[in-house]
Amino acid sequence: MAVIQGSKLYKVIYYVVLISFIIPLLSFTISLITVYNGDISEHSKQLKTEYMLMVVQALLGVIAINIPPFLMKKYSFEVPTGILILYTVFLFCSIYLGEIKRFYSHIDLWDDILHCFSSVMTGFFGFMLVYIFNRSRETDIASKLSPIFLALFAFCFSLSIGAVWEIYEFTIDRFFSLNMQKYRLPDGNDLVGHAALADTMTDIVIDTVGALVSTAIGYFSIKRKQGWISEYLRVDEKSDDLNKGET
């Protein structure tokens, strides 16, 4: 497997997505400070709340897109370019298209698609975490740890990320009086009982299905000793064999 760091395609996608966050960040910040300054009407308050959320979302996008490069440089590990691209595209779809361009409101299945996308991606990343945390101790992690354990860890990691996201949505709704968890109807009336939980539980179910898909792929990749996950977990072993051959 070729683990390509800093490929031209990834760099192009990275900078395009980064710019798509920076421009709204500056634009909404200026609007928040100047356009409605001093206006205390209800409409103005609502706009200020929405603009503040957009500023927070864009800022989170700028931070989130730089987390993998920062960690890879700081802790000296590699992530396959394909995963980096998927992660960057997900941020673009979630923050820029979903929040700033309001795809969540205009496209009914947009949230479900991204939940499935993210749970599959974080499931794959769960397998990589095992390598990252143990690369200095073991040279062949895939054979030292049970495939069931690796799959279970990746599954739990993916669901944990999904749970953190639901907490994030709940917090944003709480402080900004928004409707990210779809507990309120378009006419402003709050749902009650089972209906109020429908969106959150649907997200959790989709996260579970996505996590199962990625962990099943990872399990069979390790079990059969083929596929990119199995090869990724054996990168150190290949490097050691190469170094021995050179000496």
Secondary structure, DSSP 8 states (H G I E B T S, - for coil): ----SS-HHHHHHHHHHHHHHHHHHHHHHHIIIIITTT--SHHHHHHHHHHHHHHHHHHHHHHHHHHHHHHHHHHT----HHHHHHHHHHHIIIIIIIIIS-HHHH-TTHHHHHHHHHHHHHHHHHHHHHHHHHTTT-S-HHHHS-HHHHHHHHHHHHHHHHHHHHHHHHHHHHHH---TT--B-TTS-B--THHHHHHHHHHHHHHHHHHHHHHHHHHHHHHTT-SHHHHHHTHHHHHHHHHHHH-
